[in-house]
Amino acid sequence: MKRLSCLTAIVLAMTLTGCAGDYVIHTKAGDQLFAHGEPDRDRDTGMTSYTDMNGDYHLMNTNDIAGIVKK
């Protein structure tokens, strides 16, 4: 029974990790930024927030973004 619980937990963790895809943010300045999970655009403030591959949180002006592509 304990083995089944461990296997279930591992499968669940792998499934949840697979849901958060990686994205590439292309800026108008020509830079490429890599985000873990989909960036969040806030229409009220005009800002886009994302978490980079190291787990650091970033905030940037949405007008500086040329495009966002799922990796």
MIKOLLUM-972177 format. One record per atom (N, C-alpha, C): residue number from 1; residue in one letter; chain; atom name; z, y negated, x. Coordinates in pm, 1 decimal, m for minus. Layout:
residues N
pos: NUM, code: A, unit: A, site: CA, z: Z, y: Y, x: X;
...
***
This chain:
residues 71
pos: 1, code: M, unit: A, site: N, z: 0.0, y: 119.8, x: 82.5;
pos: 1, code: M, unit: A, site: CA, z: 0.0, y: 0.0, x: 0.0;
pos: 1, code: M, unit: A, site: C, z: 0.0, y: m125.8, x: 86.6;
pos: 2, code: K, unit: A, site: N, z: 77.1, y: m125.1, x: 194.7;
pos: 2, code: K, unit: A, site: CA, z: 84.3, y: m240.1, x: 282.9;
pos: 2, code: K, unit: A, site: C, z: m51.2, y: m265.7, x: 349.3;
pos: 3, code: R, unit: A, site: N, z: m120.1, y: m158.3, x: 382.6;
pos: 3, code: R, unit: A, site: CA, z: m251.5, y: m169.9, x: 446.1;
pos: 3, code: R, unit: A, site: C, z: m351.6, y: m234.7, x: 350.5;
pos: 4, code: L, unit: A, site: N, z: m344.4, y: m198.8, x: 222.9;
pos: 4, code: L, unit: A, site: CA, z: m432.4, y: m256.7, x: 122.3;
pos: 4, code: L, unit: A, site: C, z: m405.7, y: m406.1, x: 106.3;
pos: 5, code: S, unit: A, site: N, z: m279.3, y: m445.5, x: 111.1;
pos: 5, code: S, unit: A, site: CA, z: m244.0, y: m587.2, x: 99.6;
pos: 5, code: S, unit: A, site: C, z: m299.3, y: m666.8, x: 217.7;
pos: 6, code: C, unit: A, site: N, z: m288.9, y: m611.8, x: 337.2;
pos: 6, code: C, unit: A, site: CA, z: m341.3, y: m679.5, x: 456.0;
pos: 6, code: C, unit: A, site: C, z: m492.2, y: m693.5, x: 448.2;
pos: 7, code: L, unit: A, site: N, z: m558.1, y: m587.9, x: 405.0;
pos: 7, code: L, unit: A, site: CA, z: m704.4, y: m590.9, x: 392.1;
pos: 7, code: L, unit: A, site: C, z: m747.6, y: m693.7, x: 288.7;
pos: 8, code: T, unit: A, site: N, z: m677.4, y: m700.4, x: 177.6;
pos: 8, code: T, unit: A, site: CA, z: m707.2, y: m798.2, x: 73.3;
pos: 8, code: T, unit: A, site: C, z: m689.1, y: m940.6, x: 125.8;
pos: 9, code: A, unit: A, site: N, z: m582.9, y: m963.8, x: 200.5;
pos: 9, code: A, unit: A, site: CA, z: m557.2, y: m1097.2, x: 256.2;
pos: 9, code: A, unit: A, site: C, z: m666.6, y: m1137.5, x: 355.1;
pos: 10, code: I, unit: A, site: N, z: m711.7, y: m1043.0, x: 436.0;
pos: 10, code: I, unit: A, site: CA, z: m817.7, y: m1072.9, x: 533.4;
pos: 10, code: I, unit: A, site: C, z: m948.1, y: m1106.2, x: 462.3;
pos: 11, code: V, unit: A, site: N, z: m983.5, y: m1027.1, x: 361.6;
pos: 11, code: V, unit: A, site: CA, z: m1107.3, y: m1052.0, x: 286.6;
pos: 11, code: V, unit: A, site: C, z: m1099.9, y: m1187.0, x: 215.7;
pos: 12, code: L, unit: A, site: N, z: m986.8, y: m1221.3, x: 158.1;
pos: 12, code: L, unit: A, site: CA, z: m969.1, y: m1349.6, x: 90.5;
pos: 12, code: L, unit: A, site: C, z: m982.8, y: m1465.6, x: 188.9;
pos: 13, code: A, unit: A, site: N, z: m922.2, y: m1452.7, x: 306.0;
pos: 13, code: A, unit: A, site: CA, z: m932.0, y: m1558.5, x: 407.4;
pos: 13, code: A, unit: A, site: C, z: m1076.3, y: m1577.6, x: 453.0;
pos: 14, code: M, unit: A, site: N, z: m1148.2, y: m1469.7, x: 471.7;
pos: 14, code: M, unit: A, site: CA, z: m1288.4, y: m1479.7, x: 514.0;
pos: 14, code: M, unit: A, site: C, z: m1374.3, y: m1543.4, x: 405.1;
pos: 15, code: T, unit: A, site: N, z: m1345.7, y: m1511.3, x: 281.4;
pos: 15, code: T, unit: A, site: CA, z: m1420.6, y: m1567.8, x: 169.8;
pos: 15, code: T, unit: A, site: C, z: m1397.6, y: m1717.7, x: 159.0;
pos: 16, code: L, unit: A, site: N, z: m1272.5, y: m1758.4, x: 168.6;
pos: 16, code: L, unit: A, site: CA, z: m1240.8, y: m1901.5, x: 157.9;
pos: 16, code: L, unit: A, site: C, z: m1297.1, y: m1979.9, x: 275.8;
pos: 17, code: T, unit: A, site: N, z: m1296.6, y: m1922.6, x: 392.6;
pos: 17, code: T, unit: A, site: CA, z: m1352.3, y: m1988.7, x: 509.7;
pos: 17, code: T, unit: A, site: C, z: m1502.8, y: m2004.5, x: 495.0;
pos: 18, code: G, unit: A, site: N, z: m1567.3, y: m1907.4, x: 435.3;
pos: 18, code: G, unit: A, site: CA, z: m1712.0, y: m1913.3, x: 415.5;
pos: 18, code: G, unit: A, site: C, z: m1754.3, y: m2019.6, x: 316.1;
pos: 19, code: C, unit: A, site: N, z: m1665.6, y: m2060.6, x: 227.0;
pos: 19, code: C, unit: A, site: CA, z: m1699.3, y: m2160.9, x: 126.4;
pos: 19, code: C, unit: A, site: C, z: m1713.1, y: m2300.0, x: 187.7;
pos: 20, code: A, unit: A, site: N, z: m1639.7, y: m2327.2, x: 290.8;
pos: 20, code: A, unit: A, site: CA, z: m1644.8, y: m2458.7, x: 354.0;
pos: 20, code: A, unit: A, site: C, z: m1754.1, y: m2456.6, x: 459.9;
pos: 21, code: G, unit: A, site: N, z: m1871.7, y: m2504.8, x: 422.3;
pos: 21, code: G, unit: A, site: CA, z: m1983.2, y: m2506.2, x: 516.0;
pos: 21, code: G, unit: A, site: C, z: m1974.7, y: m2624.0, x: 610.8;
pos: 22, code: D, unit: A, site: N, z: m2055.7, y: m2619.3, x: 712.6;
pos: 22, code: D, unit: A, site: CA, z: m2061.8, y: m2728.2, x: 809.5;
pos: 22, code: D, unit: A, site: C, z: m2179.6, y: m2819.0, x: 775.4;
pos: 23, code: Y, unit: A, site: N, z: m2163.1, y: m2946.7, x: 800.3;
pos: 23, code: Y, unit: A, site: CA, z: m2264.3, y: m3047.3, x: 769.7;
pos: 23, code: Y, unit: A, site: C, z: m2294.3, y: m3130.2, x: 893.0;
pos: 24, code: V, unit: A, site: N, z: m2416.7, y: m3182.0, x: 898.0;
pos: 24, code: V, unit: A, site: CA, z: m2456.8, y: m3274.1, x: 1003.6;
pos: 24, code: V, unit: A, site: C, z: m2481.3, y: m3409.0, x: 937.3;
pos: 25, code: I, unit: A, site: N, z: m2414.2, y: m3511.0, x: 987.7;
pos: 25, code: I, unit: A, site: CA, z: m2431.0, y: m3647.2, x: 937.4;
pos: 25, code: I, unit: A, site: C, z: m2519.6, y: m3721.5, x: 1036.1;
pos: 26, code: H, unit: A, site: N, z: m2633.9, y: m3769.0, x: 988.5;
pos: 26, code: H, unit: A, site: CA, z: m2725.2, y: m3847.2, x: 1071.3;
pos: 26, code: H, unit: A, site: C, z: m2700.9, y: m3994.7, x: 1041.4;
pos: 27, code: T, unit: A, site: N, z: m2670.5, y: m4072.3, x: 1144.9;
pos: 27, code: T, unit: A, site: CA, z: m2645.5, y: m4214.6, x: 1125.7;
pos: 27, code: T, unit: A, site: C, z: m2773.3, y: m4294.0, x: 1149.5;
pos: 28, code: K, unit: A, site: N, z: m2774.9, y: m4415.3, x: 1100.6;
pos: 28, code: K, unit: A, site: CA, z: m2890.0, y: m4503.9, x: 1120.7;
pos: 28, code: K, unit: A, site: C, z: m2903.6, y: m4545.2, x: 1266.8;
pos: 29, code: A, unit: A, site: N, z: m2795.8, y: m4533.6, x: 1343.0;
pos: 29, code: A, unit: A, site: CA, z: m2799.5, y: m4565.3, x: 1486.1;
pos: 29, code: A, unit: A, site: C, z: m2858.4, y: m4450.2, x: 1567.4;
pos: 30, code: G, unit: A, site: N, z: m2884.4, y: m4335.3, x: 1501.3;
pos: 30, code: G, unit: A, site: CA, z: m2944.0, y: m4221.4, x: 1569.9;
pos: 30, code: G, unit: A, site: C, z: m2845.1, y: m4116.2, x: 1615.9;
pos: 31, code: D, unit: A, site: N, z: m2718.2, y: m4131.4, x: 1581.8;
pos: 31, code: D, unit: A, site: CA, z: m2617.4, y: m4033.4, x: 1620.9;
pos: 31, code: D, unit: A, site: C, z: m2613.7, y: m3916.7, x: 1523.1;
pos: 32, code: Q, unit: A, site: N, z: m2566.2, y: m3803.5, x: 1571.2;
pos: 32, code: Q, unit: A, site: CA, z: m2541.6, y: m3687.7, x: 1486.2;
pos: 32, code: Q, unit: A, site: C, z: m2392.9, y: m3655.4, x: 1493.2;
pos: 33, code: L, unit: A, site: N, z: m2329.5, y: m3651.0, x: 1377.7;
pos: 33, code: L, unit: A, site: CA, z: m2188.2, y: m3618.6, x: 1368.0;
pos: 33, code: L, unit: A, site: C, z: m2175.8, y: m3487.5, x: 1292.3;
pos: 34, code: F, unit: A, site: N, z: m2088.4, y: m3399.8, x: 1338.7;
pos: 34, code: F, unit: A, site: CA, z: m2073.0, y: m3269.4, x: 1275.9;
pos: 34, code: F, unit: A, site: C, z: m1944.5, y: m3267.7, x: 1195.1;
pos: 35, code: A, unit: A, site: N, z: m1956.9, y: m3227.9, x: 1068.5;
pos: 35, code: A, unit: A, site: CA, z: m1843.0, y: m3225.3, x: 977.3;
pos: 35, code: A, unit: A, site: C, z: m1816.1, y: m3082.7, x: 931.8;
pos: 36, code: H, unit: A, site: N, z: m1689.4, y: m3048.3, x: 924.6;
pos: 36, code: H, unit: A, site: CA, z: m1649.3, y: m2919.2, x: 869.6;
pos: 36, code: H, unit: A, site: C, z: m1614.7, y: m2942.4, x: 723.4;
pos: 37, code: G, unit: A, site: N, z: m1695.8, y: m2891.1, x: 634.9;
pos: 37, code: G, unit: A, site: CA, z: m1679.1, y: m2917.1, x: 492.5;
pos: 37, code: G, unit: A, site: C, z: m1764.2, y: m3036.2, x: 453.1;
pos: 38, code: E, unit: A, site: N, z: m1789.1, y: m3047.9, x: 324.8;
pos: 38, code: E, unit: A, site: CA, z: m1875.9, y: m3154.3, x: 276.1;
pos: 38, code: E, unit: A, site: C, z: m1806.4, y: m3290.5, x: 285.0;
pos: 39, code: P, unit: A, site: N, z: m1875.0, y: m3389.4, x: 341.2;
pos: 39, code: P, unit: A, site: CA, z: m1818.2, y: m3524.2, x: 345.9;
pos: 39, code: P, unit: A, site: C, z: m1797.6, y: m3579.2, x: 204.2;
pos: 40, code: D, unit: A, site: N, z: m1696.4, y: m3661.1, x: 186.9;
pos: 40, code: D, unit: A, site: CA, z: m1661.5, y: m3717.3, x: 56.6;
pos: 40, code: D, unit: A, site: C, z: m1699.1, y: m3864.6, x: 52.9;
pos: 41, code: R, unit: A, site: N, z: m1785.3, y: m3900.2, x: m41.0;
pos: 41, code: R, unit: A, site: CA, z: m1827.4, y: m4040.2, x: m56.2;
pos: 41, code: R, unit: A, site: C, z: m1745.4, y: m4106.4, x: m165.2;
pos: 42, code: D, unit: A, site: N, z: m1685.3, y: m4219.9, x: m132.0;
pos: 42, code: D, unit: A, site: CA, z: m1606.7, y: m4297.3, x: m227.8;
pos: 42, code: D, unit: A, site: C, z: m1690.3, y: m4418.0, x: m269.1;
pos: 43, code: R, unit: A, site: N, z: m1737.6, y: m4417.6, x: m391.7;
pos: 43, code: R, unit: A, site: CA, z: m1824.7, y: m4526.3, x: m439.7;
pos: 43, code: R, unit: A, site: C, z: m1749.5, y: m4658.0, x: m455.2;
pos: 44, code: D, unit: A, site: N, z: m1620.6, y: m4650.5, x: m482.9;
pos: 44, code: D, unit: A, site: CA, z: m1542.9, y: m4773.3, x: m502.0;
pos: 44, code: D, unit: A, site: C, z: m1528.8, y: m4852.4, x: m372.4;
pos: 45, code: T, unit: A, site: N, z: m1504.9, y: m4782.2, x: m261.9;
pos: 45, code: T, unit: A, site: CA, z: m1483.9, y: m4850.6, x: m134.3;
pos: 45, code: T, unit: A, site: C, z: m1609.6, y: m4856.1, x: m48.5;
pos: 46, code: G, unit: A, site: N, z: m1709.7, y: m4772.6, x: m79.5;
pos: 46, code: G, unit: A, site: CA, z: m1831.3, y: m4768.6, x: 1.2;
pos: 46, code: G, unit: A, site: C, z: m1812.2, y: m4694.9, x: 132.8;
pos: 47, code: M, unit: A, site: N, z: m1710.2, y: m4610.2, x: 138.4;
pos: 47, code: M, unit: A, site: CA, z: m1680.0, y: m4537.4, x: 260.8;
pos: 47, code: M, unit: A, site: C, z: m1701.8, y: m4387.4, x: 240.4;
pos: 48, code: T, unit: A, site: N, z: m1732.5, y: m4319.7, x: 350.8;
pos: 48, code: T, unit: A, site: CA, z: m1747.3, y: m4174.5, x: 351.7;
pos: 48, code: T, unit: A, site: C, z: m1644.5, y: m4117.3, x: 447.3;
pos: 49, code: S, unit: A, site: N, z: m1572.0, y: m4016.4, x: 401.0;
pos: 49, code: S, unit: A, site: CA, z: m1471.9, y: m3951.8, x: 486.0;
pos: 49, code: S, unit: A, site: C, z: m1515.7, y: m3809.0, x: 514.2;
pos: 50, code: Y, unit: A, site: N, z: m1480.8, y: m3761.9, x: 632.7;
pos: 50, code: Y, unit: A, site: CA, z: m1512.5, y: m3625.2, x: 670.6;
pos: 50, code: Y, unit: A, site: C, z: m1414.7, y: m3577.3, x: 776.4;
pos: 51, code: T, unit: A, site: N, z: m1409.1, y: m3446.7, x: 791.7;
pos: 51, code: T, unit: A, site: CA, z: m1326.8, y: m3383.9, x: 894.6;
pos: 51, code: T, unit: A, site: C, z: m1420.0, y: m3322.6, x: 997.5;
pos: 52, code: D, unit: A, site: N, z: m1400.2, y: m3357.3, x: 1124.9;
pos: 52, code: D, unit: A, site: CA, z: m1489.2, y: m3304.0, x: 1228.1;
pos: 52, code: D, unit: A, site: C, z: m1449.7, y: m3161.3, x: 1264.6;
pos: 53, code: M, unit: A, site: N, z: m1522.3, y: m3103.5, x: 1357.8;
pos: 53, code: M, unit: A, site: CA, z: m1502.4, y: m2963.6, x: 1394.5;
pos: 53, code: M, unit: A, site: C, z: m1367.2, y: m2938.8, x: 1461.9;
pos: 54, code: N, unit: A, site: N, z: m1302.7, y: m3043.8, x: 1512.0;
pos: 54, code: N, unit: A, site: CA, z: m1170.2, y: m3031.0, x: 1573.8;
pos: 54, code: N, unit: A, site: C, z: m1057.3, y: m3048.7, x: 1472.4;
pos: 55, code: G, unit: A, site: N, z: m1094.2, y: m3079.7, x: 1347.8;
pos: 55, code: G, unit: A, site: CA, z: m993.8, y: m3099.8, x: 1244.4;
pos: 55, code: G, unit: A, site: C, z: m946.7, y: m3243.4, x: 1231.4;
pos: 56, code: D, unit: A, site: N, z: m1012.5, y: m3336.0, x: 1302.0;
pos: 56, code: D, unit: A, site: CA, z: m975.0, y: m3477.4, x: 1294.9;
pos: 56, code: D, unit: A, site: C, z: m1044.3, y: m3544.6, x: 1176.4;
pos: 57, code: Y, unit: A, site: N, z: m972.2, y: m3631.3, x: 1107.5;
pos: 57, code: Y, unit: A, site: CA, z: m1021.2, y: m3703.7, x: 990.7;
pos: 57, code: Y, unit: A, site: C, z: m1090.7, y: m3831.6, x: 1034.7;
pos: 58, code: H, unit: A, site: N, z: m1207.9, y: m3860.2, x: 977.2;
pos: 58, code: H, unit: A, site: CA, z: m1282.9, y: m3981.1, x: 1009.7;
pos: 58, code: H, unit: A, site: C, z: m1326.2, y: m4051.6, x: 881.8;
pos: 59, code: L, unit: A, site: N, z: m1343.5, y: m4181.7, x: 893.0;
pos: 59, code: L, unit: A, site: CA, z: m1386.8, y: m4265.5, x: 782.3;
pos: 59, code: L, unit: A, site: C, z: m1494.9, y: m4358.4, x: 834.2;
pos: 60, code: M, unit: A, site: N, z: m1608.5, y: m4365.2, x: 763.7;
pos: 60, code: M, unit: A, site: CA, z: m1716.3, y: m4453.8, x: 807.4;
pos: 60, code: M, unit: A, site: C, z: m1785.1, y: m4515.6, x: 686.5;
pos: 61, code: N, unit: A, site: N, z: m1852.2, y: m4626.0, x: 710.5;
pos: 61, code: N, unit: A, site: CA, z: m1924.1, y: m4696.3, x: 606.2;
pos: 61, code: N, unit: A, site: C, z: m2043.8, y: m4611.9, x: 561.6;
pos: 62, code: T, unit: A, site: N, z: m2058.3, y: m4592.8, x: 431.5;
pos: 62, code: T, unit: A, site: CA, z: m2167.9, y: m4512.1, x: 377.7;
pos: 62, code: T, unit: A, site: C, z: m2303.8, y: m4574.6, x: 409.6;
pos: 63, code: N, unit: A, site: N, z: m2310.6, y: m4705.8, x: 423.4;
pos: 63, code: N, unit: A, site: CA, z: m2437.7, y: m4772.4, x: 455.2;
pos: 63, code: N, unit: A, site: C, z: m2487.9, y: m4738.1, x: 594.9;
pos: 64, code: D, unit: A, site: N, z: m2401.2, y: m4688.2, x: 681.7;
pos: 64, code: D, unit: A, site: CA, z: m2440.8, y: m4650.3, x: 817.4;
pos: 64, code: D, unit: A, site: C, z: m2499.2, y: m4509.9, x: 825.4;
pos: 65, code: I, unit: A, site: N, z: m2500.4, y: m4437.4, x: 713.7;
pos: 65, code: I, unit: A, site: CA, z: m2546.0, y: m4299.1, x: 712.3;
pos: 65, code: I, unit: A, site: C, z: m2691.3, y: m4292.4, x: 665.8;
pos: 66, code: A, unit: A, site: N, z: m2774.7, y: m4227.4, x: 747.8;
pos: 66, code: A, unit: A, site: CA, z: m2915.6, y: m4208.3, x: 713.1;
pos: 66, code: A, unit: A, site: C, z: m2933.3, y: m4083.7, x: 626.6;
pos: 67, code: G, unit: A, site: N, z: m2851.0, y: m3981.2, x: 649.4;
pos: 67, code: G, unit: A, site: CA, z: m2861.7, y: m3858.7, x: 571.8;
pos: 67, code: G, unit: A, site: C, z: m2754.5, y: m3758.6, x: 609.1;
pos: 68, code: I, unit: A, site: N, z: m2729.9, y: m3664.8, x: 517.2;
pos: 68, code: I, unit: A, site: CA, z: m2633.4, y: m3557.3, x: 539.3;
pos: 68, code: I, unit: A, site: C, z: m2702.8, y: m3426.9, x: 506.5;
pos: 69, code: V, unit: A, site: N, z: m2697.5, y: m3331.9, x: 600.3;
pos: 69, code: V, unit: A, site: CA, z: m2766.6, y: m3204.6, x: 583.6;
pos: 69, code: V, unit: A, site: C, z: m2666.3, y: m3091.9, x: 603.8;
pos: 70, code: K, unit: A, site: N, z: m2672.4, y: m2992.5, x: 514.1;
pos: 70, code: K, unit: A, site: CA, z: m2587.7, y: m2874.4, x: 532.2;
pos: 70, code: K, unit: A, site: C, z: m2645.5, y: m2788.9, x: 643.6;
pos: 71, code: K, unit: A, site: N, z: m2560.0, y: m2748.2, x: 734.4;
pos: 71, code: K, unit: A, site: CA, z: m2600.9, y: m2672.4, x: 852.0;
pos: 71, code: K, unit: A, site: C, z: m2620.6, y: m2526.6, x: 820.1;
***
